Amino acid sequence: MDFFKSGRGLRQGDPLSPSLFVLNAELLSLLLNELQKHRGYRGFYMSSYGPQINHLAFADDFILFCNGGKTTLQLIQATLATYEQVSGQKINKSKCSFSVPSSATQRSIRRIEEITEMRHEPLPINYLGCPIYSGRKKLSTFAGMVSRVINKIKGWHLKLLSSEGRAVLIRHVLLVLNVHTLAAVHPTKGTIATIERYLASFFWSGQETSDRYHWSAWSKLCFPYEGGGASFRKLEDVCKAFTAKQWWRLRTTNSLWSQFVKAKYCKIYHPLISQWTAGKSNNWQAMCKLKYEVEQNILWRVGRGNSSFWYDNWTNFGPLSSSLSEDVGYDNTKITIGQEEDDTPIWTITYSGKFSVVSAWNALRQRKDPAPFDSKLWHKDVPFKMSFLAWRATHGKIATDERITRFGISLASKCCCCLSPGMIPGEETREHLFCQGQFAQQVWAIFAGMVGIAHMNIPLRTLFANYWNHKYINSVAAFVFQIMPPIVVWELWRSRCCSKYEMERPSVARSKCLITFNIAQLVNSHFGKLTVNNNWEDICKLFDYSLVDRCITEVKWLKPPLLFVKLNSDGSCVSGNCGGGGVVRDSCGKMLMAYAIPMGQGTNNLAEAEALLFGLKWCVQQEYGLIIGETDSLLLHNCIQGICSTP
């Protein structure tokens, strides 16, 4: 009986479709690789030190590289025809195109069109959402990145968004729209500046363009919370993180891309001493600018010894080339390496030792010296809108009459909150509105008076610090008074705006009620077992007892079994300075040896491991064969047991 023949093919969604697609793609790839063996085929010029690539495949898309000669094009067309005949698939020529250098003549372009039956598409082109260009980077090349951001913002014009809502959209939508592009190419500075200008305009006004005043530059908002910013991601820092990833892949993998880049730009030299020169790739230029910063965080664990003795950091003190002169000689034939595994790269700023873009971004992002005041201002339980308003108030970036007059606008300034009988309205300054005015002082007195916090006639930042630095009875009181300053500032600003624009008379009792309501909501969400009513007196009752359930756990040291010795070790790291120690006891509990050793610069995990290793080496030297080791490091325990990989 003959084999039956397929007639209508597979239906869409058939489980066999992916497998058949992979087989067809592999077939076409093999046919194209065979082309390079043909005498008449002339491929793209590539360095003889690396792989010779004539095509790249991405799912059902193929990019072919050749010199554009007539014979070469005819061979490619014949190969594609063979693939169509064997696979039963048809290549859609209307969706195919070719690109040539700007120096190519019109005659050559027409000849290629006649042979391939494909259209000519001049560079730059967008392929899989990423611009492909030749020569210098231009602003127009990355116009698609800008238009994606603008189109998203235009879709939100009619929505009433708070500052918190706009911040969420910027962080989780607008800043990730072009991540796939940033991972592949480094756009121009003008493109980054244009996108960030639209982001800043949207954050301050809700539109992509607006005449509204920006109370703070976008670059300052991108600093971390502890550095006085709002912790937005700066696109330049994101580009640096992805460039660090490219350098990590170049140094630690043997992928096709890594082989190609090393052959093209490094040849036989180490990547660290290979430099960028005019005419080379912009991506290579970006990697060369950043390579020394990235290399500081790469440590090589020696195995077979295939890393660079001179340029790679395998000593944890940096490469030898940075500390020794080139006149120092060494004979690597006398260096004995007994391991069978390749040298392993370790990313030193993660506990796992594996590279992550987030860790690279944290290491390379713009920073300022941390300030305790700014870090406490952004409490994780306080809504962003309240923390951000408190940030604006404490940094003088808020539209009080005092600030408006600095713009050259003359007005009769009067505090809109001090309108109750018996109050004397003063000029609306930041200090008067939020802490030194009569209305503000009455509001602060309700909450600060009961715990003895000084609040009369002091600057706003000092008032915040008094709340945060005060010693409280229990965790509930500490939590309440940590979150209180931004909530009070929010309510004072709300009262001011309602009085000024809605003619609502300010009320201390109303402000107390609203502040208490917000505090009660946050207390209920933070302490799950509490249910607090919207009443300040009820909240105050919680200050008289502790919510921490005291649980007494017996902890004792057990003697090792007969003929065993037990090693207890510990390590610590303070400000990068490491040290460790331990004690060895026998089965009777008698101390055999105790030690304390300095370890220089490193991490806490390194200190734990070195402390344990030192004690084990001593036990082996003393010929103790039965050893029990105890450590309080869960990561070290899991690595020894093989539960997780060694960092």
N, C-alpha and C positions, 0 to 999 in steps of 0.2 A: 504494500500500500504506500502511495506517495505521501509526502508531508503535505498537510493542508496549508493553504496560502492565506495570509491576512488580506482582508478586503477593505475595511473601513478604518483601520488603525485603532488606537486606544481612545477611550472617552476621557474627557477632561476630569481630573481628580482620581484617575485610576492609580492604585498603589504601585503599579509597575512603571508609571511615567517617570518619576525621578531617577530610577535606576537606568532606564533606557536613555534618558537625557545625559547622564554622566558618561555612559558608554559612548554615545555619539560625540560628546565634547572631547573625550580622551582620544577617539579615533582621529578627529580633525587635528588635535594637537600633535599626534604622532606623524600624521601626513605632512604637517608644516615643518616639523623637526627634520624629516627626511629630505626636505628641500635643500638644506644646507650642505648635503653631500653631493648635490648635483654640480657639475663643473660649470654650468652656465649661470648659476644663481649667484647674485651679488647682494649681500645683506647690508644692514646698517653698520657703519664703522663703529667698532667697539674695541676697548683695550684688550690686548692679547693676554693680559694677566688674569682676566676674569671670564665669566661665561659669555658665550655668543648667543644672544637672544634675538629671535626673529618674530616672536609673537608673545602677547600676554592675553590671558583669558579671564574674564569676570562674568561668571554665570553664562548667559547666552550671548555675551558681547566679546568680540575678539579685536585686538589691535595688532596689525601686522607692520613690521619694520623692514624696509628694503631701500635700495638705492634709486629706485624709479627707472631702471633701465628696461628697454623693450623686452629683452629675453627673460629677465627676472619677472616682469609683470605677466608675461605669457605663461611662465611656469606656475606662478601663483594661481592664475585663472584655471589652468589645467588641474591643479590640485583641488581647487574648490569644486570644479565640475565632477571630479572623481568622488569627492565627499557627497555631493548631491545624489549621485547615482547609487552609491553604496548605502547611504543612510535613508534615502527616500525623502529627505528634507530639502527645502528650496531656500536658498539665500535671497533675502529681499534686498535687491540692489537699490531700490528707491530709498531705503533707510541707511544705506552705506555711503560713506564719503571718504575723501582722502585729503591730506594736508601736505604742503610742501614748503620749503624755506621761502622767505620773501625774495631771495635772489633768483628763484626759478623763473624761466621765461614763459610767456603765454603759449608758445609753441609746445613746450614740454607739458604744460598743463592740459592742452587739447589732446596731445598724444595719449596721456594717461587716461583721460576721460573716454577716448575711443576704445582703448584696450579693456578697461575695467568696467565700463558702463556705469560708473559712479560719478557723483557730483563733486566738484571742488569746494572745500570749505576752508577759507583762510584762517590762520591763527590770529587771535586766541579763540579756542572753542571750549565749550563746557561739556565735560564727559563725566557722567555719573555724579553731576552736581559740583564738580571740581573744575576750575579753569585750567586749561593747558595752554601755555604760551611759550614764546621764544624771545630771548633778549631781556631787556629791562622790564621790571614790573611797572605797570601803569594803573592809574586809578580806574580807568574804564574797564580794565580786565576783571576787576572785582566788583563791578556795578551790581551784579546779581546778589551779592551778599547784602548790600545796602538796601536794594529793593525788597528783599524778603522781610527785613525789619520794618520798613515803611508800610508795607501792605498789611502786616500784622497789626501795627498800631492803628491804622485807619479803620480796621474792623472793630476797634474798641472805642471809637469816638463817642458813640451815643450812650455808653455805659457810665454810670456814676460810680467811680472807683475811689476808694480811700487811698491814703498813702501806703497803707499796708497791702491793699489789693494790687496796687501798681508795683510795689516792691516784689511781691510774689510772682507776678507776670514777667517782670524783668529777669528775675533769678532763674525761673523754671521754664520760660518760653523764649524770650527774646535772646538771652545769652546762650541758649543751646541750639538756636536755629542754624547756626553756621559752624557747629562743632566739627562736623565731618570734613568741612573745608579746611578749618584751622589745623586739623590733624594731619593734613597732607601738604599744605603750602602755607607760607608765611605771607599774609597780605601786606600791602603798602601801609606806611604810617598814616597816610591821608585817608585810606579806607577805614582804619581803626578809629581815627579821630572823628570821621563822619558818623560812623555807627554810634559811637559813644555820645556824640552831640545829640542824636535823636533819642538815645536812651535817657539822657539827662532831661531833655525837653519833655519827654513822656512822664518821667518821674515827678517833675515839678508842676506840670500843667495838664497831663493827661492826653496831650496831642504830640504829633511828631515835630511840629513847628509851632512856636508860640512866643509872644513878646513878654511873657511873665518872667519875673526876676528869678534867677537861680541863686538861692541863698548859700549854696556851697558848690564849689567846682566838683565835677564828677571824679576827678583824680583823688580828691580828698575823701569822697564817700567810699572809695574803693579800699581805703586802709582798713585793717582789722578793727574789731570793736575796741580791743585794748590799746590800739594805736590812735584812737580818736576819730575813726571813720564809721561807716555803716555796713562794712564788710560785704560790699558788692564785689563781683569778680571783674578785674581789669583785663580787657582783651589781650593786652600786651603780655600780661602774666600767663594767660591761658596759652598763648602762642609759645612762650618759653617752656611751659610744661610739656607741650607736645613735641617741641624740639628736643627736650631732654629725653623723651621716649624714643625718638628717632636715634639719638646718640647711644642710648642704652641698647637698642636693637642692633645697631652697627657694631658695638663692642662685644656683645655677649651672644649673638646668634650667628648661625651660618646659613641664613636664608638666601634666596636668590637675590633679593634686594641688597642685602648686606654684602654679598660677594661682588655685585655690580658696582656699588659705591666704593668699596675698597679698591677695586681694580681701576676705576676711573679717576679717583682723586688721591688715593694713597699709594697705589702701585705696590712696591716692596717695602714701603716705610710704615712705621707705626702711625695710627691715626692721630696721636697726640702731637706729633711733629709735622704732620701734613697741614699745609696752610691753604687758605683761600686766595686765589688770584683772579684778576679781572677776566671775565669771560666764562667763569665756572658757575655752577648752579647757585641760585639764590638760597635754596635749602641748605646746600653745603656751607654757604657763607654764614647762615644763621647757626648751624651746628658748630662751626669753628669759633664763633663769638661766645658760645655758651659752654664749650667742652671742658674748660678748666673748672668751672663751677660744678658741673655734673660729675666729673672725675673724682672730686673730693668725697663723694658719697658712694663710690664703688670700691669695694674691698674684694680681693681675690683670695679664696681659700685654696691653698696649694694642693694639688693632687698629682697628676702626671707631670706637671711642670710646663704646660704648653702656653702659659701666660708669659708676658714679657718681664724678664728679670729686672730690667733697667727702668721701664716706663710705667709698668702697672703697679698699683698699690697692693702689695701682698703682705707688707709688714705691719699694716694699720698705722703707720707713721708717714704715709705718703710715698710716692715713687722715689726710688733711689736717685733718679736723675735730678730731683729737686733739692737734695741734700748733699750729694757728692759731686765732685767735679768730673769732667769727662776724661781726665788724665788717669783716673783710677781704673785699673784693669782687673779682669776676673777670667777664670777659665771654667766655663760652664760644663766641661767634660768631667770635672772633678766633683760636681754637685750631684749627689745621689738622691733620686726621688723614687720612693718605693711604692707609691700609690698607683693603682690601675685606672682610677677615674680621672676624667679631665678636670682641670682647674675650674672651680665654681665661682661665678660672680655673685656678690652679696650687695643688695641695696641697703646701706647701713641705717637709713632713717625710717625703716619699717621693722616691726617686730618679726615678721615672717622672713625678711631678707629678700622679698620679691618686689619688683618695681611696680609702682602705681602712679598714675597721673596725678591723683590727689596729693600724694606725698611730695611729688616734684613741684606741684603748684604751691604748696605750703612752704617749701624750702626756698623757692625762687621769687615769690610774690613780693611786692613793695611793702615795706614795714617801717614803723617808727618804734622808738623806745616805748615799751608798754607802760601805761599809767594805770594804777589801781582804780582811780576815779572812773575812767572811761570803761573799764571792764565791768565794774559793778552797775554802771548805768543801764546796761543791756541785760536785764534779768530774763532768763529763759521762760519764766511763767508770765511775764508782763507782755501784753499785746504790743506789736511793733509800733503801732500808731502812738501809743503813750510813751514808749521809750524814745522814739524818734523826736517827739515834741520836746521831751525833757532834754535830749541831746541838743536840739536847736536852742532851747532856752539857756542852757548852761554855757553854750558856745557863742551866744549873742547873735544867732542867725534866725531871728523871728521879727515879725512886722509890728513892733511897738512904735508908738509915736516918736520915741527917741531915735530909732533907726530910720524912720521915714524922713525925718527932718535932715538927716545926713545926705539924702539924695537931692537936696535943694528945694524941697517942698515945704512951704510955710504953713503951719496949722496951729490952732489953739489947743494945746495938749491938755487933756484932763482924764484922769483915771475913771473909767466907767464902772469900776467895781465899788469904789468908795462913795456910793450915793445914798446909803442908808442914813437915817437920822443920827446925828451925833458924829458922823464921819466927815473928815475934811479931805476932799479929793485933791490929790497932788498931780504933778506931771507924770504921765505914763512912761516910766522907764522900765527896763527889765527888772531891776531890783525892787522897785516900788510895786510892780504888778504881782510878782511871784513870792516876795518874802517880806518886804519892809512896809508895804501899805497897810492901812488899818484892817481892811477886809482880809488880806492875806494873813496877817498876824493872828486874827481871830480864828481862821480856819486851821492854821498850823498849831495854835494853842490847844485845840480840842484833842489832838492826837499826841503832840509832843509833851504836853504838860504832865501827863500821868506817869511818864517814865523818866522825867527830869532831863529831857533833851533841850539844850539851849537853842532858842529860835528867835529871840528878839534882836532886831537891828544888826543882823549879820548878813554877809553876802550869800547869794543863792548856793554857790558851790560849797561854801563852808557849812551851810545848813544840811545839804545832802550828805556831806562827810560826817556830820554829827550823828545822823540817823544810822549810817552804815557802820560806824566805829563804836557805837554804844554797846555795852555789855548787857545782854538780855537774860531773862530768867530761864527760858526754855526755847525749844526749836520753833514753836508756834510764834512766840513773840519776835524771835529773830527773823522769821520769814515775813511776818506782817510788816515790820518796820524796814525791811530791806526793799520791799516792793512799794512801800507807801509814797516816797518822794515823787516818782514819775506820775503816779495816779493823782496826787494832789495838784501837781503842775497842770495835768490834763484838765482837771475840773476848774482850776482858776482861769485857764485860757478859755474854756467853754463858757464860763460865767461872763467873762469879759466880752466875748463875741456876741452872746445872746443879748447882753445889755446894750452893746453898741449898734447892732444891726437889727435886732428884733424887739427892742424896747422892753426887754424883760428885766425887772428889778432884781439885782443880786440878792441872794438870801444865804446866810451862813448855815441855817438849818437845812436848806435844800442841798447845799454843797456837801454838808456832812453826810446826809442820807445817800447821795450818789457815790461819794468816796467809799462809804461803808459797804454799799452794794457791790462795787467792783472788788473790794478786798475780800468780801465773803465768797464771791464766785471763785476767786483764785485760791482761797484757802480750801474750799470744798474740792477743787480739782487737784490740788497738790497733796492734801492729806485725805486719802480715799475713805478712811474710816470716820471722818468728821462730817457733820451736817450743821452748818452755821447759818443762823438766820441773819437777815439784813438789819442787824442791830449792833451798834458799837459796844454797848454794855455787855451783850452776850459774847462778843469776841474777846473782850477784856477778861472775862472769866476763864478763858482758856490759858491765860498767862500764868495761872496759879499752880499748874501741875504739868508734869512732863508727859509727852505722848510716847516716849520711847519705852517699849516693853523690855524691862531688864531681864535678861536670860543669863544665868550663871552656868558656864561650861567648864568642866574640870579638864585641865590640860596638864599632863605629866610626862616625864621622860621615862622610857622603858629601857631596862638593861638589855643588851644583846644576848643571844643564846650563848651557851658554852662554846669556847674556841673562836667566837666571832669578836670583831671589834666594830664599834660604831663611830662613824664620822658625821658630825653635825657642822654644816658650813653655812655661811651667809655672806652676801655681798651687797654693797650699796654704791650709789652714785649721786653726788651732790654737785650741781653746776658743772657737770662733765668730769669731775675728779672722782676716780673710782678707788675703792679699797675693799678688802675682804678679810675673812678670818674663819677660824673653825677650831674644833676641839675633838680629840680622839680618845675614846674610853674603851676599857675592856669589859668582859662579861660581869665583872664585879662592880662596875661603875667607877673604877679607878681611872683617873686621867693619865693618859700616856703622853700626850703632846697637845699643845695649844699654839696657835699662830695667828698673826695679823700682818697683812702685807699690803703695801700701796701698789696701785696698778696704773697710775697715770690717767690719761684721757680715755674715755670710752663710754659705754652705756651700762645700765643697771643689769641687763641680761648678761653682758660680757663679764661684769664683776661677779655675778652668781656662778657662772661657769668656771672662771679662773680660780675662784675660792675653792670650789669642789675639786677641781683638777689638782691643785696644789696639795690638798690633803690626801687624795688618792695616790699621787706619786710618792708621798712620804710613806704611806702604808705599804706600797709595793717595795720600796727600798728597804723597809724593815722586815720584809718577807712575811707580812700578814696576808694570808691567802683568802681568808673569809672576811669580807668587808661589807658592812651595811652603811649606806649613805643616806642621810636625811637632809632635805633642803626645803625651804618655804617657797621656792619658785615653781609655780605650776608649769610654766613654759619649759623650763629646764627638765622637769620630770617627764613631760610629754615627749620631748626630744629624745631623751635617753630610752624611754619605753618604745619609741618608734611610732607614737601616736600622731605626731606632726613632724614636718621636715625641719631639719636644723637650719636656723637662720644664719 
